[in-house]
Amino acid sequence: MVAEKFNLASFTGKMKILHLSWMAFFITFMVWFNMAPLKEVIVNDLGLTDAHWKTLLILNVALTIPARVLIGALTDKYGPKIVYSSLLAICSIPCFTFALADSFMQMVISRFALGFIGAGFVIGIRMVSEWFPAKELGTAEGIYGGWGNFGSAAAAFTLPTLAVLFGGENGWRYAIGLTGLMSLLFSIVYYKNVTDTPKGSTYFSPKKLGGLEVTSKGDFYFLLIMKLPMYLALALLNWKLSPDGVDMLSTQVVNLIYLGLVALFFYDCFGAYKVNKTIFVEPVPEVHRYSFKQVAVLNILYFATFGSELAVISMLPAFFSETFDLSMAVAGLLAGLYAFMNLMSRPGGGYISDRYGRKKTLLILTAGLAIGYFCLSQINASWPIWVAVLAVMACSFFVQSGEGAVFAVVPLIKRRLTGQIAGMTGAYGNVGAVTYLTVYSIVDTSTFFMVIAGTAILGFVALLFMQEPSGTITEIKEDGSVELINVG
């Protein structure tokens, strides 16, 4: 690791890598969420119905669940430099095609493909973990996640204005096309200015590509169980597109997709077996083992934190508007404070985790998360609006600090598997979003917030079984020698 001072004003060494990585993540989120702020002009220009728009919103996140798992595996195998650069360049193509679309079907295909750019987050987790020591890792990952995540808010703040400045009925096309151009150009900047590791360090890759490595038979079966919710979330998205949902797909197509998901799940399980079949022949030496239980706990916590953030961002403007009889412009501005907290909260969670311990920090933040959402469930029109806004901002602090604290732990489990672990944990955030938004569609707002609080309590209980990362990770170099990586 590089023995360089943590100085945010610096743009050399590890700080250069951190800044370029959060910028890459920032751009991926601008591209991923460039549609929502321009809803009115897009709908009017192409004559879309409300059902059409909801379909596009669903498709925008559909691919992200499997994409985060796949991109995490590719990152571990080929390195974050080439994978991040490639993702930024390739995903600029569907961004351009969306900007040029003149039919609903063209928009459907483009938005579905753009779900892949939502996987960019996991690449930077591995990159940052290669450059920062354990004692600074939570802070660095928090800055990467929090500042990059702000790309969605930046899209909301800037793209409508840019659309107006470009003028005419095609203003929204130029605004969205500009984000695609940013993605394409920054792919070149990133590729030319980063390396996967500091000079002299080893980049550890998984032994096989095709599934997450585990180190015991029990962990293998646990892995298969934890895969199931990701496929159930995809099945839920399929149901939303069925005649019982937004009626975009026919019953026959929906049933074929269900069969495809079942087949894919079993193929995925078989792939995991091929990667891990040696553990059924001989046990993995104790020094090389890690506990998959750690990954499972982080999955549950990210389900409750990032999953609830995505869901709440989607419904909060309407909640403020309906509860306090506000215009959508004012309600959107107040709701935006929830996402704005990312700039401080996520780095804050990582910093607290570095200073006071990973498990203790997560326990405190998860408890605050449960209490925060319980308080939101009590908001009604009799509350002073400034108290309601403060309650939302306080709750968002625990949500986003919890996200930062989760990814302060991810890189400390098994270095060469960081991308895959981050991919699975990140995918669980999207699983949470799909789950919570489905709950929101069938219950009242108060119950919706109570459900999130309940899952946070489950996360708190799961945390009691997590072990504090300490000691060292043992990794084997390509020449057969062993390197010990400190995680304490």
C-alpha positions in Angstrom: 0.0 0.0 0.0 1.0 3.6 -0.5 2.2 5.4 2.6 0.8 8.7 1.5 -1.2 11.1 3.7 -5.0 11.2 3.2 -5.4 14.6 1.6 -8.5 15.3 -0.4 -6.9 18.4 -2.0 -4.2 16.2 -3.6 -4.5 14.8 -7.1 -1.5 12.4 -7.0 -1.0 8.8 -6.0 -3.9 7.1 -4.3 -5.8 10.4 -4.1 -5.7 10.7 -7.9 -7.2 7.2 -8.1 -9.9 8.0 -5.6 -10.9 11.2 -7.4 -10.9 9.7 -10.9 -12.9 6.7 -9.6 -15.7 8.7 -7.9 -15.9 10.9 -11.1 -16.4 7.7 -13.1 -19.1 6.5 -10.7 -20.7 10.0 -10.8 -20.9 9.9 -14.6 -22.5 6.4 -14.5 -25.2 7.6 -12.2 -25.8 10.7 -14.3 -26.3 8.5 -17.3 -28.4 5.9 -15.4 -30.8 8.5 -14.0 -30.8 11.0 -16.9 -34.3 10.2 -17.9 -36.3 10.9 -14.7 -35.8 14.7 -14.5 -36.9 15.1 -18.2 -40.1 13.1 -17.8 -42.5 15.9 -18.9 -40.8 16.8 -22.1 -40.0 13.2 -23.1 -43.6 12.1 -22.5 -45.0 15.1 -24.4 -42.6 14.7 -27.3 -43.2 11.0 -27.9 -46.8 10.9 -26.7 -46.1 8.3 -24.0 -48.7 7.2 -21.5 -48.2 6.9 -17.8 -48.0 3.1 -18.3 -45.3 3.6 -20.9 -43.3 5.7 -18.5 -43.6 3.3 -15.6 -42.4 0.5 -17.9 -39.3 2.5 -18.8 -38.5 3.1 -15.1 -38.8 -0.7 -14.4 -36.6 -1.6 -17.4 -34.0 1.0 -16.3 -33.2 -1.1 -13.2 -34.0 -4.6 -14.5 -30.5 -5.6 -15.8 -28.6 -4.0 -12.9 -29.1 -7.0 -10.5 -27.4 -9.6 -12.7 -25.1 -6.9 -14.2 -23.5 -6.1 -10.8 -22.7 -9.8 -10.2 -21.2 -10.2 -13.7 -19.3 -6.9 -13.6 -17.9 -7.8 -10.1 -16.6 -11.1 -11.5 -15.0 -9.5 -14.6 -13.4 -6.8 -12.4 -11.8 -9.4 -10.2 -10.5 -11.3 -13.2 -9.4 -8.5 -15.6 -8.9 -5.5 -13.2 -10.9 -2.3 -12.6 -9.0 -0.2 -15.1 -10.1 -2.1 -18.3 -13.6 -3.0 -17.0 -14.5 0.6 -15.9 -13.2 2.1 -19.1 -15.0 -0.5 -21.2 -18.3 0.0 -19.3 -18.2 3.8 -19.7 -17.5 3.5 -23.4 -20.0 0.7 -24.2 -22.9 2.1 -22.2 -22.5 5.4 -24.0 -24.1 3.6 -27.1 -27.5 2.9 -25.5 -27.4 6.4 -24.0 -27.0 7.9 -27.5 -29.7 5.6 -29.0 -32.1 6.7 -26.2 -31.5 10.3 -27.1 -32.2 9.6 -30.8 -35.2 7.3 -30.2 -38.4 8.2 -32.0 -40.5 5.2 -30.9 -41.4 3.6 -27.6 -39.8 0.3 -28.5 -36.5 2.0 -29.3 -36.6 3.6 -25.8 -37.4 0.2 -24.2 -34.4 -1.4 -25.7 -32.1 1.5 -24.8 -33.3 1.8 -21.2 -33.0 -2.0 -20.7 -29.4 -1.9 -21.9 -28.6 1.1 -19.8 -29.4 -0.9 -16.7 -25.9 -2.3 -17.1 -24.2 1.1 -16.3 -25.7 0.8 -12.8 -23.1 -1.9 -12.2 -20.2 0.6 -12.4 -20.3 1.1 -8.7 -18.8 -2.3 -7.8 -15.7 -1.7 -10.0 -14.5 1.3 -8.1 -14.9 -0.6 -4.8 -12.2 -3.0 -5.9 -10.0 -0.2 -7.3 -10.1 1.9 -4.1 -9.4 -1.2 -2.0 -6.2 -1.8 -3.9 -4.9 1.7 -3.2 -5.9 2.4 0.4 -4.8 0.8 3.7 -7.4 -0.8 5.9 -7.3 2.1 8.4 -8.4 4.5 5.7 -10.5 2.2 3.6 -13.9 3.0 5.0 -13.4 6.8 4.5 -12.1 6.3 1.0 -14.9 3.9 0.0 -17.4 6.3 1.6 -16.1 9.3 -0.5 -16.2 7.1 -3.6 -19.7 6.0 -3.0 -21.2 9.2 -1.6 -19.7 11.6 -4.1 -20.3 9.3 -7.0 -23.9 8.6 -5.9 -24.5 12.3 -6.1 -24.5 11.9 -9.9 -28.2 11.1 -9.8 -28.9 14.4 -7.9 -26.7 16.3 -10.3 -28.7 14.9 -13.2 -31.9 16.2 -11.6 -30.4 19.6 -10.9 -28.8 20.2 -14.3 -30.4 18.3 -17.1 -33.8 20.2 -17.2 -31.9 23.5 -17.4 -29.6 22.1 -20.1 -32.7 21.0 -22.1 -34.1 24.5 -21.9 -30.7 26.1 -22.9 -30.4 23.8 -25.9 -33.9 24.9 -26.8 -36.6 23.4 -29.0 -38.4 20.1 -28.9 -35.1 18.3 -29.1 -33.5 20.0 -26.1 -34.0 16.9 -24.0 -32.2 14.8 -26.6 -29.1 17.0 -26.5 -29.1 17.0 -22.7 -29.2 13.2 -22.5 -26.8 12.8 -25.4 -24.3 15.1 -23.5 -24.2 12.6 -20.6 -23.4 9.8 -23.1 -20.6 12.0 -24.5 -19.3 12.5 -21.0 -19.3 8.8 -20.4 -17.4 8.1 -23.7 -14.8 10.8 -23.2 -14.2 9.9 -19.5 -13.6 6.2 -20.5 -10.5 7.4 -22.3 -9.4 9.7 -19.4 -9.8 6.8 -16.9 -8.0 4.3 -19.0 -5.0 6.6 -19.5 -4.6 7.8 -15.9 -5.1 4.8 -13.6 -3.4 1.6 -12.8 -5.0 -1.4 -11.0 -2.5 -1.3 -8.1 0.2 0.9 -6.8 3.7 0.2 -8.3 5.1 -3.0 -6.9 1.8 -4.4 -5.6 0.2 -7.6 -6.7 -3.3 -7.8 -8.2 -4.9 -10.9 -6.9 -7.4 -12.6 -9.2 -9.8 -15.5 -8.5 -8.6 -18.9 -9.5 -11.7 -19.5 -11.7 -14.3 -17.3 -13.4 -17.9 -18.5 -13.2 -18.9 -18.1 -9.6 -18.0 -16.8 -6.2 -15.4 -19.0 -4.4 -16.3 -20.2 -1.0 -14.2 -22.2 1.4 -16.4 -24.8 3.1 -19.3 -27.1 2.2 -21.7 -25.2 4.5 -20.8 -21.9 2.9 -21.5 -23.4 -0.6 -25.1 -24.3 0.3 -25.4 -20.9 2.0 -24.3 -19.2 -1.2 -27.0 -21.0 -3.2 -29.6 -19.9 -0.7 -28.4 -16.2 -1.0 -28.6 -16.4 -4.8 -32.3 -17.1 -4.7 -33.6 -13.6 -3.7 -31.9 -12.1 -6.8 -33.8 -14.3 -9.1 -37.0 -13.7 -7.2 -36.6 -10.0 -7.7 -36.1 -10.5 -11.4 -39.3 -12.6 -11.4 -41.1 -9.8 -9.6 -39.9 -7.3 -12.3 -41.2 -9.8 -14.9 -44.6 -9.9 -13.2 -44.7 -6.1 -13.2 -44.4 -6.2 -17.0 -47.1 -8.9 -17.3 -50.9 -8.4 -18.1 -51.4 -8.2 -14.3 -48.9 -5.3 -14.1 -48.3 -2.7 -16.7 -49.4 -5.1 -19.5 -46.3 -4.7 -21.7 -45.6 -8.4 -22.2 -48.1 -11.2 -23.2 -48.8 -14.0 -20.8 -46.8 -16.4 -23.1 -43.7 -14.2 -23.0 -43.9 -13.7 -19.3 -44.2 -17.5 -18.7 -41.2 -18.1 -21.0 -39.2 -15.5 -19.0 -40.2 -17.3 -15.7 -38.9 -20.6 -17.2 -35.7 -18.9 -18.4 -35.1 -17.5 -14.9 -35.5 -21.0 -13.4 -33.1 -22.5 -15.9 -30.6 -19.6 -15.3 -30.8 -20.1 -11.6 -29.9 -23.8 -11.9 -27.2 -23.0 -14.4 -25.8 -20.4 -12.0 -25.8 -23.0 -9.2 -24.0 -25.4 -11.4 -21.4 -22.8 -12.3 -20.9 -22.2 -8.6 -20.4 -25.9 -8.1 -17.8 -26.1 -10.9 -15.8 -23.3 -9.2 -16.0 -24.8 -5.8 -16.1 -28.6 -6.4 -12.7 -29.1 -4.9 -14.1 -28.3 -1.4 -16.1 -31.5 -1.6 -12.9 -33.5 -2.1 -10.5 -31.9 0.3 -11.0 -29.1 2.9 -9.5 -25.7 2.3 -6.6 -25.0 4.6 -7.7 -22.8 7.6 -5.3 -20.0 6.7 -7.1 -19.5 3.3 -10.6 -19.7 4.6 -13.1 -16.8 4.9 -16.7 -16.9 6.3 -19.5 -16.4 3.7 -21.6 -15.5 6.7 -19.9 -12.1 6.6 -21.1 -11.6 3.0 -24.6 -12.7 3.8 -24.9 -10.2 6.6 -23.7 -7.4 4.4 -26.2 -8.4 1.7 -29.0 -8.1 4.2 -27.8 -4.7 5.4 -27.4 -3.3 1.9 -30.9 -4.6 1.1 -32.2 -2.4 3.9 -29.9 0.7 3.3 -29.4 1.2 -0.4 -32.6 -0.7 -1.3 -34.6 1.7 0.9 -32.8 4.7 -0.5 -33.7 3.9 -4.1 -37.3 3.2 -3.1 -37.7 6.3 -1.0 -36.1 8.6 -3.6 -38.8 7.3 -6.0 -41.7 8.1 -3.8 -40.6 11.0 -1.5 -41.6 13.9 -3.8 -45.2 12.6 -4.2 -45.3 12.0 -0.4 -44.4 15.6 0.4 -46.7 16.9 -2.2 -49.7 14.9 -1.0 -49.1 15.2 2.7 -48.4 18.9 2.9 -50.3 20.0 -0.3 -47.2 21.4 -2.0 -46.4 21.9 -5.7 -44.3 19.2 -7.3 -41.5 21.7 -7.8 -41.3 22.5 -4.0 -41.9 18.9 -3.0 -39.1 17.7 -5.4 -36.7 20.2 -3.9 -37.4 19.1 -0.3 -37.2 15.5 -1.3 -33.9 16.1 -3.0 -32.4 16.8 0.5 -32.6 13.1 1.1 -30.2 12.3 -1.7 -28.1 15.5 -1.1 -27.1 14.0 2.3 -25.0 11.4 0.3 -22.2 14.0 0.0 -21.6 13.9 3.7 -23.3 10.8 5.2 -21.7 8.0 3.2 -18.1 9.2 3.7 -19.1 9.9 7.4 -20.2 6.2 7.8 -16.9 5.0 6.4 -14.9 7.4 8.6 -16.7 6.3 11.7 -16.2 2.7 10.8 -12.4 3.3 10.4 -12.2 5.0 13.8 -14.5 3.0 16.0 -14.8 -0.5 14.5 -16.8 -2.0 11.7 -19.3 -4.1 13.6 -20.0 -1.5 16.3 -20.6 1.2 13.8 -23.0 -0.9 11.8 -25.0 -1.9 14.9 -25.4 1.8 15.8 -26.3 2.9 12.3 -28.7 0.1 11.7 -30.5 0.8 15.0 -30.7 4.5 13.9 -32.1 3.3 10.5 -34.9 1.4 12.1 -35.8 4.3 14.5 -35.5 6.8 11.6 -38.0 5.0 9.4 -40.4 4.5 12.3 -40.4 8.2 12.8 -41.1 8.8 9.1 -44.1 6.4 9.4 -45.6 8.8 11.9 -45.4 11.9 9.7 -48.8 13.5 8.8 -50.3 16.8 7.8 -50.3 18.0 11.4 -46.5 18.0 11.6 -44.7 21.3 10.9 -43.1 20.8 7.5 -39.7 21.8 8.8 -39.8 19.0 11.4 -40.8 16.5 8.7 -37.8 17.6 6.5 -35.4 17.3 9.5 -36.8 13.8 10.2 -36.2 12.8 6.6 -32.7 14.2 6.6 -31.9 12.5 9.9 -33.2 9.2 8.6 -31.1 9.6 5.4 -28.0 10.1 7.5 -28.4 6.7 9.0 -29.3 5.1 5.7 -26.4 6.5 3.7 -23.9 6.2 6.6 -24.9 2.6 6.8 -24.1 2.2 3.1 -20.7 3.6 3.7 -20.1 1.4 6.7 -21.2 -1.7 4.7 -18.6 -1.1 2.0 -16.0 -0.3 4.6 -16.2 -4.1 5.4 -16.6 -5.6 1.9 -12.9 -5.2 0.8 -11.7 -6.7 4.1 -13.3 -10.2 3.6 -11.2 -11.6 0.7 -9.1 -9.3 -1.4 -9.1 -11.2 -4.7 -12.9 -11.7 -4.5 -13.7 -8.1 -3.6 -15.4 -7.4 -7.0 -17.6 -10.4 -6.8 -18.5 -9.8 -3.1 -19.2 -6.1 -3.9 -21.3 -7.2 -6.9 -23.5 -9.5 -4.9 -23.9 -7.0 -2.1 -24.6 -4.2 -4.5 -27.2 -6.4 -6.3 -29.0 -7.0 -3.0 -29.4 -3.2 -2.8 -31.4 -3.4 -6.1 -33.3 -6.4 -4.8 -34.3 -4.3 -1.8 -35.4 -1.5 -4.1 -37.6 -3.8 -6.2 -39.1 -5.3 -3.0 -39.8 -2.1 -1.3 -41.3 -0.4 -4.4 -43.6 -3.4 -4.8 -44.7 -3.1 -1.1 -45.2 0.6 -1.7 -47.6 -0.2 -4.6 -49.9 -2.2 -2.4 -49.9 -0.5 1.1 -50.2 3.0 2.5 -47.2 5.2 3.0 -47.1 4.7 6.8 -47.0 0.9 6.4 -44.4 1.2 3.7 -42.0 3.0 6.1 -42.8 0.5 8.9 -41.9 -2.4 6.6 -38.5 -0.8 6.0 -38.0 -0.3 9.7 -38.9 -4.0 10.3 -36.3 -5.2 7.8 -33.7 -2.9 9.5 -34.5 -4.7 12.7 -33.8 -8.0 10.9 -30.5 -6.6 9.7 -29.6 -5.6 13.3 -30.2 -9.2 14.4 -28.2 -10.6 11.5 -25.3 -8.2 12.5 -25.0 -9.9 15.9 -23.6 -12.9 14.0 -21.0 -10.9 12.0 -17.4 -11.1 13.1 -15.3 -7.9 13.4 -12.7 -8.0 10.5 -9.3 -8.3 12.1 -5.9 -10.0 11.5 -4.8 -10.7 8.0 -6.0 -12.1 4.7 -3.7 -14.7 3.2 -3.3 -14.6 -0.6 -1.2 -16.6 -3.0 0.8 -14.9 -5.7 1.2 -16.2 -9.2 4.7 -17.5 -8.4 3.3 -19.5 -5.5 4.6 -17.3 -2.7 2.2 -16.1 0.0 1.4 -12.5 0.9 -0.3 -11.5 4.1 -2.7 -8.5 3.9 -3.5 -6.6 7.1 -7.2 -5.9 7.7 -7.0 -4.9 11.3 
